[in-house]
Amino acid sequence: MGDTADGEIIEHHVEEEMEKDCPGVVAASDREGGTQSSHRLLAYSDALISIIATVMILPVAHTKMGHDEELRESVQLLLSTKVAVYLMTFLIVTVAWAAHIRLFQVIVRIDDCLALLNLACMMLITFLPYTFSLMAAFPENVLGVLLFCGCVMVMGVIQAAIVLYAFGRPFLLNERIQISENQTYYKHHILKVIMRVPIMCLFASAFSFIFFPLSYVLLAVVIFLPYISQSLKWCRSKVIGPVQESPDSMLLYTYLPDEPLSKDRVEAFSDGVYAIVATLLILDICEDNVPDPVAVREQFGGSLTAALRVYGPEYLAYFGSFATVGLLWFVHHSLFLHVTRTTRLMGLLNTFSLAFVGGLPLAYQLTHEFPPDSRNELEAIQISCVIIFFAGTFQLAIWVVALHSEREALHPYVRYGGREHVFMLAKLSLYPCVALGTFFLTCVLSRFSAPIFHLMEITVPFAFLVLRLLVRVGLALLRLLFCPDGPDLRGPGREEDDEATVPFNTLVT
């Protein structure tokens, strides 16, 4: 009873503070009743979309190849069908997720009707893996493309209904739009942006009957539609001059690369992908590596230890892959701990990184699929190195983009000249450099490809533990070699910002 009373008191004081800050908004919502914060709905949606985007790798990872089959031919088949369709579908799902972020940056409160409309949209998203499986299994059949495009088109219609419903009840919108005199412009502009993707999918479904490959091209265009639209707008401004736009057109749905995205939702979605990928790795252990009791009794004399010893490479591949996923998450966490503002371009690069992270279950499958010391095993390990390299490289690209607007996007400690700048660069560069070095080592020492790869997986965690010490030693050596009497390399010729003297934990709090 005491906890309930305290909660009611706290809630009452919160409502009083909101009435002081924006009395019109709270009063309107109180009059209507039944509204609530959208926080839990957004968390549920992020978790659901991250699961759906990640499980699309399962049809690719579970492609079985015989030991006598040349992996090069198999990979060519996978890249032309399943892997290509997986990457395209993953990116399209994340485009839908980014649109969901932008939509609920406009709508800050929900009621029962909006919650049900959002659930209908999520139901269609959960159906996308089935359409992907059809597209991957029957790439020349139009039915998979039609089902996929149909789901996306209906999702667009539902999102348009959400916009119309919310603008019909302005107290559900954010305060900036509520006080704006151009609500009608906002509504039309957002509807125009939302309906572009369903219209592209409509054209893709139509062209699937005329020229089938063009439908895949149009679906790929959906991924880069914001940047294509911005490029066309720039070309038009150069040809016919700048077009006069409403002052409110620069606030939301601008399609500019530096348009802000919710940092919390980017982190939540990314955490979901990493968690699901790490969990998917154990599924094959549970499914394929539990020995049959009859076989244990007949072939190993009832010794379970001897039977499990056969699966040693699978266990080694699992622990190495889990460590890779966990450390890539650790680097991602360290990066976004210092990022203070995320943009559309950073979100796109994060999506590419997560797409390759989602391919790690495939890398795990390939590293123990073939006999030791075979050419198939060598190329499987090289494919794993490529996946890890690009997953880490796109993380590094996020940081490079953030450095271009470092005053708005980065904590002072990791800016140019900041005390953590070199350490963050080393942390983000470690996996790309190690993966690239392992790839070339396996090319030269092909007979030892498996030991080299597993040694890389084992040593990288220890490298992270001593990375700060290695960075300090490296900086000291560079300073000793190139400027023994010069100033500290950390701040060459300029004072650090005043903000950089504030403790990091204090600033984050």
Legacy VTK file of the C-alpha trace (Angstrom):
# vtk DataFile Version 3.0
C-alpha trace
ASCII
DATASET POLYDATA
POINTS 509 float
0.000 0.000 0.000
2.832 2.375 0.858
4.516 1.796 -2.513
1.226 2.473 -4.318
0.710 5.715 -2.423
4.276 6.828 -3.165
3.789 6.022 -6.852
0.581 8.057 -6.977
2.328 10.987 -5.293
5.241 10.842 -7.758
2.868 10.586 -10.714
0.881 13.543 -9.395
4.021 15.685 -9.125
5.102 14.674 -12.633
1.734 15.735 -14.004
2.028 19.041 -12.135
5.443 19.682 -13.694
4.093 18.871 -17.160
1.195 21.248 -16.628
3.678 23.998 -15.737
5.837 23.323 -18.827
3.086 22.788 -21.435
-0.359 23.274 -19.910
-2.203 23.193 -23.231
-0.834 19.821 -24.249
-1.535 18.069 -20.943
-4.960 19.581 -20.642
-5.908 18.383 -24.105
-4.687 14.869 -23.426
-6.509 14.815 -20.106
-9.719 15.853 -21.813
-9.480 13.076 -24.346
-8.322 10.402 -21.863
-6.922 6.981 -22.670
-3.548 8.236 -23.938
-0.229 6.913 -22.762
3.481 7.215 -23.420
4.748 5.380 -26.486
7.933 4.177 -24.735
6.944 0.546 -24.200
5.348 0.231 -27.639
8.568 1.457 -29.245
10.686 -0.949 -27.175
8.446 -3.837 -28.242
8.608 -2.766 -31.881
12.412 -2.445 -31.816
12.782 -5.918 -30.292
10.403 -7.459 -32.829
12.032 -5.835 -35.864
15.541 -6.766 -34.694
14.457 -10.408 -34.346
12.844 -10.477 -37.776
15.828 -8.817 -39.453
18.262 -11.280 -37.864
16.475 -14.608 -38.333
16.493 -14.054 -42.087
20.040 -15.452 -42.083
18.793 -18.891 -40.987
17.857 -20.162 -44.500
21.350 -19.170 -45.658
23.197 -20.599 -42.647
21.322 -23.900 -42.874
22.284 -24.510 -46.487
24.006 -27.902 -46.383
26.946 -28.626 -48.679
28.608 -31.979 -49.157
32.250 -32.486 -48.193
33.130 -33.304 -51.784
31.464 -30.184 -53.148
33.659 -27.284 -54.212
32.900 -24.393 -51.871
33.714 -21.833 -54.549
30.769 -23.012 -56.643
28.507 -23.117 -53.591
29.434 -19.607 -52.539
28.782 -18.296 -56.032
25.324 -19.841 -55.833
24.716 -18.395 -52.367
25.930 -14.916 -53.293
23.735 -14.831 -56.381
20.614 -15.981 -54.557
20.332 -16.435 -50.816
23.037 -14.084 -49.533
22.073 -11.316 -51.958
18.384 -11.640 -51.099
19.241 -11.764 -47.367
21.249 -8.543 -47.521
18.581 -6.773 -49.576
15.774 -7.940 -47.283
17.725 -7.085 -44.104
18.328 -3.577 -45.389
14.688 -3.123 -46.438
13.502 -4.251 -42.996
15.851 -1.735 -41.383
14.534 0.939 -43.750
11.060 0.141 -42.393
12.468 0.359 -38.871
14.058 3.773 -39.613
10.699 4.960 -40.975
9.096 3.749 -37.744
11.616 5.817 -35.751
10.877 8.960 -37.723
7.112 8.409 -37.489
7.191 8.121 -33.699
9.449 11.140 -33.392
6.362 12.975 -34.647
3.853 10.970 -32.579
4.863 11.018 -28.917
1.685 9.673 -27.297
-0.544 6.767 -28.263
-4.017 5.462 -27.528
-5.587 2.049 -28.018
-6.313 2.611 -31.702
-2.711 3.599 -32.510
-1.374 0.642 -30.514
-3.563 -1.766 -32.524
-2.551 -0.185 -35.833
1.094 -0.564 -34.851
0.502 -4.227 -33.972
-1.008 -4.783 -37.429
2.134 -3.261 -38.948
4.345 -5.519 -36.800
2.332 -8.580 -37.853
3.168 -7.887 -41.488
6.839 -7.396 -40.632
6.915 -10.812 -38.928
5.612 -12.346 -42.169
8.566 -11.015 -44.163
10.937 -13.949 -43.353
8.504 -16.333 -45.054
8.427 -14.193 -48.197
12.221 -14.025 -48.053
12.432 -17.822 -47.878
10.256 -18.083 -50.980
12.375 -15.515 -52.824
15.587 -17.351 -51.858
14.289 -20.831 -52.706
12.529 -19.794 -55.935
14.410 -16.720 -57.227
12.814 -16.985 -60.674
9.232 -17.250 -59.387
7.223 -14.048 -59.093
5.116 -15.215 -56.129
7.808 -14.488 -53.535
8.342 -10.965 -54.871
4.575 -10.355 -55.013
4.081 -11.457 -51.408
7.010 -9.361 -50.212
5.851 -6.261 -52.095
2.274 -6.841 -50.931
3.364 -6.856 -47.285
5.376 -3.657 -47.727
2.511 -1.908 -49.524
-0.018 -2.806 -46.812
2.474 -1.643 -44.161
2.692 1.696 -45.967
-1.086 2.008 -45.983
-1.217 1.258 -42.238
1.483 3.854 -41.523
-0.473 6.392 -43.593
-3.561 5.568 -41.498
-1.512 6.142 -38.336
-0.467 9.578 -39.625
-4.040 10.569 -40.546
-5.364 9.350 -37.201
-2.666 11.158 -35.190
-3.065 14.459 -37.039
-6.808 14.209 -36.444
-5.970 14.246 -32.721
-3.140 16.803 -32.389
-2.620 16.105 -28.670
-0.878 12.869 -29.759
1.786 14.801 -31.693
4.973 16.326 -30.354
4.766 19.829 -28.991
6.674 21.361 -31.889
4.007 20.299 -34.359
1.145 21.108 -31.991
2.154 24.769 -31.836
2.963 24.948 -35.555
0.661 26.792 -37.941
1.562 24.387 -40.756
0.100 21.138 -39.464
-1.546 20.491 -42.826
1.803 20.859 -44.576
3.388 18.445 -42.099
0.672 15.876 -42.697
0.929 16.029 -46.485
4.724 16.003 -46.432
4.923 12.966 -44.117
2.310 11.077 -46.142
4.239 11.785 -49.336
7.452 10.436 -47.829
5.777 7.346 -46.332
4.034 6.360 -49.568
7.189 6.440 -51.692
8.290 2.966 -50.599
4.887 1.292 -51.218
4.751 2.937 -54.645
8.228 1.592 -55.484
7.106 -1.878 -54.379
3.996 -1.535 -56.557
6.211 -0.863 -59.570
8.484 -3.765 -58.571
5.540 -6.173 -58.434
4.311 -4.940 -61.810
7.723 -5.330 -63.469
8.053 -8.858 -62.051
5.597 -9.933 -64.773
7.403 -8.015 -67.528
11.152 -8.149 -66.788
11.828 -10.085 -63.604
15.386 -8.849 -62.759
14.166 -5.247 -62.813
11.896 -5.962 -59.836
14.956 -6.808 -57.713
16.641 -3.612 -58.907
13.642 -1.549 -57.812
13.620 -3.245 -54.417
17.318 -2.416 -54.052
16.553 1.226 -54.945
14.222 1.362 -51.920
17.252 1.052 -49.629
18.968 4.122 -51.060
15.802 6.062 -51.932
16.472 8.907 -49.442
19.923 9.537 -50.904
18.715 9.208 -54.504
15.939 11.694 -53.740
18.399 14.130 -52.180
20.761 13.797 -55.160
17.920 14.511 -57.594
16.893 17.532 -55.543
20.481 18.820 -55.644
20.650 18.334 -59.440
17.331 20.145 -59.880
18.572 23.070 -57.795
21.651 23.327 -60.043
19.592 23.268 -63.221
16.560 25.440 -62.391
17.728 27.089 -59.172
16.693 26.508 -55.559
13.029 25.749 -54.924
11.234 27.818 -52.309
10.111 25.530 -49.485
8.081 25.974 -46.340
10.116 26.945 -43.256
8.805 23.809 -41.542
10.085 21.531 -44.290
13.532 21.493 -42.717
12.360 20.208 -39.332
11.333 16.628 -40.045
11.452 14.111 -42.891
14.115 16.074 -44.746
15.991 13.087 -46.275
19.229 14.875 -45.381
22.118 12.601 -44.261
22.518 14.612 -41.045
18.833 14.405 -40.093
18.792 13.192 -36.468
17.656 9.727 -35.446
16.790 8.588 -31.936
20.059 7.408 -30.378
18.235 5.284 -27.799
16.321 3.380 -30.473
19.434 2.845 -32.598
21.155 1.346 -29.570
18.124 -0.780 -28.631
17.786 -2.180 -32.163
21.518 -2.895 -32.397
21.557 -4.626 -28.999
18.678 -6.796 -30.165
20.533 -7.873 -33.311
23.734 -8.706 -31.403
21.810 -10.649 -28.736
19.873 -12.674 -31.290
22.953 -13.475 -33.385
24.795 -14.657 -30.261
21.804 -16.836 -29.374
21.421 -18.311 -32.861
24.928 -19.737 -32.641
23.905 -22.253 -29.964
20.938 -23.605 -31.934
23.095 -25.754 -34.187
25.043 -27.068 -31.185
21.787 -28.191 -29.572
20.377 -29.596 -32.816
23.338 -31.265 -34.546
25.887 -32.006 -31.815
23.907 -34.067 -29.314
24.991 -37.689 -29.936
22.444 -40.444 -30.394
22.325 -42.764 -27.355
22.395 -45.851 -29.575
25.495 -44.590 -31.402
27.214 -43.775 -28.115
26.566 -47.290 -26.842
27.574 -49.097 -30.040
30.450 -46.962 -31.373
31.994 -45.526 -28.204
31.292 -48.267 -25.694
28.872 -46.084 -23.747
31.459 -43.314 -23.182
29.742 -39.949 -23.670
33.080 -38.130 -23.308
34.536 -40.026 -26.266
31.431 -39.316 -28.314
31.557 -35.579 -27.554
35.242 -35.445 -28.446
34.223 -35.898 -32.097
32.439 -32.533 -31.976
35.518 -30.652 -30.773
35.821 -28.433 -33.890
32.148 -27.437 -33.579
32.611 -26.386 -29.943
35.748 -24.429 -30.812
33.958 -22.673 -33.679
31.012 -21.848 -31.395
33.096 -20.285 -28.624
35.205 -18.368 -31.137
32.115 -17.064 -32.961
30.403 -16.080 -29.702
33.533 -14.209 -28.596
33.590 -12.398 -31.954
29.925 -11.359 -31.660
30.387 -10.284 -28.054
33.479 -8.203 -28.788
31.869 -6.555 -31.810
28.998 -5.584 -29.495
31.562 -4.303 -26.969
33.139 -2.070 -29.638
29.665 -0.883 -30.731
28.779 -0.102 -27.097
32.036 1.824 -26.604
31.412 3.805 -29.790
27.833 4.838 -28.971
28.792 5.579 -25.375
30.772 8.513 -26.792
28.297 9.432 -29.567
25.975 12.212 -28.450
23.911 12.568 -31.647
23.051 10.039 -34.374
22.122 10.899 -37.957
20.566 9.125 -40.922
23.975 8.444 -42.479
25.295 6.983 -39.233
22.154 4.854 -39.042
22.726 3.556 -42.585
26.332 2.609 -41.799
25.161 0.934 -38.597
22.667 -1.044 -40.667
25.425 -2.286 -42.990
27.504 -3.327 -39.977
24.571 -5.198 -38.443
23.869 -6.928 -41.762
27.362 -8.436 -41.699
27.022 -9.256 -37.996
23.882 -11.158 -38.956
26.044 -13.204 -41.329
28.217 -14.551 -38.507
26.008 -17.669 -38.033
26.827 -18.481 -41.668
30.527 -18.002 -40.911
30.178 -20.319 -37.903
28.525 -22.990 -40.061
31.179 -22.774 -42.761
34.211 -22.946 -40.463
33.410 -26.520 -39.363
31.421 -27.776 -42.365
34.339 -29.276 -44.290
37.223 -31.707 -43.665
40.458 -30.306 -42.186
43.190 -29.080 -44.550
40.839 -29.012 -47.549
40.424 -26.175 -49.994
36.813 -25.899 -48.889
37.892 -25.258 -45.299
40.377 -22.606 -46.457
37.767 -20.651 -48.411
35.236 -21.016 -45.575
37.723 -19.401 -43.185
38.461 -16.624 -45.679
34.731 -15.911 -46.011
34.532 -15.645 -42.211
37.411 -13.148 -42.246
35.619 -11.045 -44.876
32.394 -10.978 -42.820
34.247 -9.907 -39.658
36.264 -7.323 -41.610
33.217 -5.533 -43.022
31.299 -5.712 -39.727
34.185 -3.883 -38.032
34.907 -1.536 -40.945
31.390 -0.102 -40.953
31.676 0.530 -37.218
34.847 2.483 -37.922
33.011 4.378 -40.693
30.358 5.498 -38.175
33.071 7.088 -36.067
34.675 8.751 -39.102
31.307 10.277 -40.062
30.790 11.463 -36.487
34.215 13.151 -36.552
33.078 15.400 -39.420
30.568 17.016 -37.048
32.401 16.187 -33.863
31.161 19.136 -31.805
27.548 17.994 -32.176
28.074 14.226 -32.459
30.954 13.227 -30.173
32.007 13.592 -26.573
35.083 15.856 -26.243
37.266 12.988 -25.034
37.183 11.242 -28.433
37.402 14.297 -30.683
40.619 15.247 -32.468
43.153 15.901 -29.729
40.942 14.406 -27.018
42.505 12.148 -24.429
40.613 9.058 -25.712
40.837 9.802 -29.448
43.746 7.475 -30.280
42.462 4.730 -27.975
39.014 4.789 -29.649
40.651 4.659 -33.075
42.675 1.615 -31.981
39.616 -0.103 -30.518
37.572 0.401 -33.703
40.462 -0.592 -35.986
41.437 -3.770 -34.150
38.961 -6.186 -35.713
39.280 -4.903 -39.317
43.082 -5.066 -39.103
43.172 -8.493 -37.465
40.598 -9.939 -39.910
42.488 -8.529 -42.894
45.805 -9.834 -41.585
44.289 -13.279 -40.938
42.885 -13.352 -44.475
46.283 -12.707 -46.065
48.039 -15.114 -43.690
45.666 -17.892 -44.708
46.408 -17.097 -48.359
50.150 -17.512 -47.750
50.032 -20.319 -45.171
47.013 -22.184 -46.477
47.989 -25.453 -44.739
47.665 -23.746 -41.351
44.486 -21.753 -42.111
42.367 -23.317 -39.346
44.961 -22.880 -36.545
45.622 -19.281 -37.678
41.905 -18.439 -37.664
41.239 -20.023 -34.262
44.347 -18.357 -32.851
42.954 -15.018 -34.033
39.630 -15.688 -32.294
41.402 -16.615 -29.060
43.961 -13.782 -28.960
41.692 -10.858 -29.890
39.898 -10.842 -26.471
43.284 -10.624 -24.740
44.335 -7.875 -27.156
41.329 -5.826 -25.998
42.429 -6.294 -22.377
45.899 -4.851 -23.009
44.880 -2.447 -25.802
45.212 0.692 -23.694
48.715 -0.324 -22.637
49.640 -1.098 -26.251
48.349 2.308 -27.388
50.375 4.108 -24.715
53.511 2.180 -25.629
52.961 2.874 -29.324
52.462 6.607 -28.734
55.542 6.733 -26.548
57.623 5.047 -29.263
56.302 7.412 -31.950
57.032 10.393 -29.739
60.527 9.092 -29.050
61.259 8.470 -32.745
59.764 11.550 -34.402
59.622 14.317 -31.806
61.694 13.445 -28.744
61.736 17.075 -27.602
58.332 18.067 -28.993
54.946 18.503 -27.302
52.553 15.697 -26.418
51.013 14.164 -29.551
47.638 14.082 -27.901
47.186 17.799 -28.251
49.442 19.076 -31.041
49.689 22.815 -30.754
46.242 23.455 -29.320
44.461 23.387 -25.999
41.675 20.905 -25.375
38.110 22.179 -25.174
36.890 23.247 -21.771
34.317 20.470 -21.995
37.068 17.870 -22.163
38.041 18.652 -18.588
34.596 17.594 -17.348
34.559 13.967 -16.116
32.921 11.710 -18.666
30.500 10.085 -16.219
29.353 13.503 -15.032
28.659 14.691 -18.562
26.749 11.524 -19.490
24.677 11.783 -16.319
LINES 1 510
509 0 1 2 3 4 5 6 7 8 9 10 11 12 13 14 15 16 17 18 19 20 21 22 23 24 25 26 27 28 29 30 31 32 33 34 35 36 37 38 39 40 41 42 43 44 45 46 47 48 49 50 51 52 53 54 55 56 57 58 59 60 61 62 63 64 65 66 67 68 69 70 71 72 73 74 75 76 77 78 79 80 81 82 83 84 85 86 87 88 89 90 91 92 93 94 95 96 97 98 99 100 101 102 103 104 105 106 107 108 109 110 111 112 113 114 115 116 117 118 119 120 121 122 123 124 125 126 127 128 129 130 131 132 133 134 135 136 137 138 139 140 141 142 143 144 145 146 147 148 149 150 151 152 153 154 155 156 157 158 159 160 161 162 163 164 165 166 167 168 169 170 171 172 173 174 175 176 177 178 179 180 181 182 183 184 185 186 187 188 189 190 191 192 193 194 195 196 197 198 199 200 201 202 203 204 205 206 207 208 209 210 211 212 213 214 215 216 217 218 219 220 221 222 223 224 225 226 227 228 229 230 231 232 233 234 235 236 237 238 239 240 241 242 243 244 245 246 247 248 249 250 251 252 253 254 255 256 257 258 259 260 261 262 263 264 265 266 267 268 269 270 271 272 273 274 275 276 277 278 279 280 281 282 283 284 285 286 287 288 289 290 291 292 293 294 295 296 297 298 299 300 301 302 303 304 305 306 307 308 309 310 311 312 313 314 315 316 317 318 319 320 321 322 323 324 325 326 327 328 329 330 331 332 333 334 335 336 337 338 339 340 341 342 343 344 345 346 347 348 349 350 351 352 353 354 355 356 357 358 359 360 361 362 363 364 365 366 367 368 369 370 371 372 373 374 375 376 377 378 379 380 381 382 383 384 385 386 387 388 389 390 391 392 393 394 395 396 397 398 399 400 401 402 403 404 405 406 407 408 409 410 411 412 413 414 415 416 417 418 419 420 421 422 423 424 425 426 427 428 429 430 431 432 433 434 435 436 437 438 439 440 441 442 443 444 445 446 447 448 449 450 451 452 453 454 455 456 457 458 459 460 461 462 463 464 465 466 467 468 469 470 471 472 473 474 475 476 477 478 479 480 481 482 483 484 485 486 487 488 489 490 491 492 493 494 495 496 497 498 499 500 501 502 503 504 505 506 507 508
